[in-house]
Amino acid sequence: MSRRAADRASAAPDAPGTRRVVARRDPFHPSALRQLNGVGRARYVQLFDSLLAAIESGYWKSGDRMPSELWIARTTGLSPGTVQRALSLLVEQGLVTRHHGQGSFVAHKPVNTQRIRNFVFVDADSECPLPVYARVLSIERTASEGPWSRFLAPKSDFVLVRRLINVNLEFQTYSEVYLPAVRFAELLGTPVAALEGSLTTMLAERFNLPTLKVSHSVGLETLREGVADLIHCKAGAPALKWEIFSFTYRDQPSFYQRVLVPQSDRRLLIAGAV
């Protein structure tokens, strides 16, 4: 299809049951694909990595239509079978969806993000999740070191988001989220109210960085002054220290979160997927 024909097609009314494609840029520009030069690696794996890199960088965002198999084959010089194998891998991982007669689209939400949930406190009788309410205290830049720097990037700057998370209007927890400043520096100018929803949802939608896997560590920590005041506890009281290590595409670390939970009779579910 010529560019002029494509423009006419995009301007035509949507047929019932079809998906509306809104182009942010020319989605078929060859620059979307990095050069395939991985020595000793199967060509379909190299292409998979190249397509995934374009999604990770935000070149193709959730809901965007991807190039056709024929276009990719012609652009890369790969066989249609190789292209199909690479796209099938993306589909298997929930990163791309295929619609017969319409093409391939970047998934609105990778499969695992629908199952990964943090801050799941439950009622002891009904086992129903309790509502939680987040309030952002500050968004700041820090070069401090700790478990976050060992997990994310040693000797780097981080964006630190400090929050209070109220559980069922019964008690407060204190949260610190660390994100690499090299990727998330623009958050420093964000109004705190804009981050009072789900951080994982915001990272997926705004930065194209979905949380696909998490691991946890728990221990005890003594509440220091300041933090104890924020969650209405006495300084020196013990609290549960809950560390959350979040991963995104390719099992790469995305952010680190530390939560201090005061003593409570509410049960906390700690799992990678619920």
Steps between C-alpha positions, in 0.01 A plus 500: 500500500634842408538773760218698333273195503589435863405858586163458329442172682584651838259786438213269406231425761557191709307192396297337778714276717834635373780656705579867450871554432636842589857545375733704724771475237565298190481152657679344206823699505803268474664678796255313722712189451857495618757323291508125538857405575493258792774250426409141571135572575204378296367764263146479636636563852691806375183630336299432815751707698485779242120515504494486878755782520269719289214426742720560806617835367142614444536518121194276488265557792205305635235467232730596209478290186832341412641460149380210291703180477569580136635848582725361775627226269580747222662751738720247679562259214374213714269226381126521579537187714767666715280808544205283598706321767615830652146640509370174645744537790364848571145363492591212733636747756185710487681800350325497163149401393392393154164578343400317186481734205632798700856415595716488813461748785704582809302357790324754719613316809741205505344188647698498824409856594141391546607251767774687687367704786671648803342626821250219528374502857201275557215470743553197723141381466410566139850486344395804297774756416476815708500840329823700511550873447835652398619853573829624358714693746784602270680430173872568525838414355748304707843344458476299822604136494325199639317188383347707219838595353625142516183385324465778242834665427796564733633855528201653321238763574144396574156651507360437848123503543394507866141396572255422776268212422191474716347154535121496536518830693636297791877552496775664295801344333806693384641436152813604316525426127837533323522534121810560283525875433647438156160365390256678733643848559189661350305382806683763705280769346177305543238630747477257791125457445571348159677203665238416759355215295672174415870553432525176304215610273661843451837347410336267249290770335733800516838333458402177325662312789258235628573301813519139386651335806567584864696345784474583868706509817363552852661578831468722807611860535486747787296808414704818507364839598327677218381183332343384827314831527370467144339162566389588855733264683760542770863545398691180572198277446554196278350494152494256214752600234366384166727533197360465148730442202321564172605376157393592149586375150793255474494457880663842536459681836253788472452638852555425867247564775540490876187496718482527879186339641405550867361223714149405390259209511443533127656231284737600222518285188852495358513334160629570152158440350156498660 
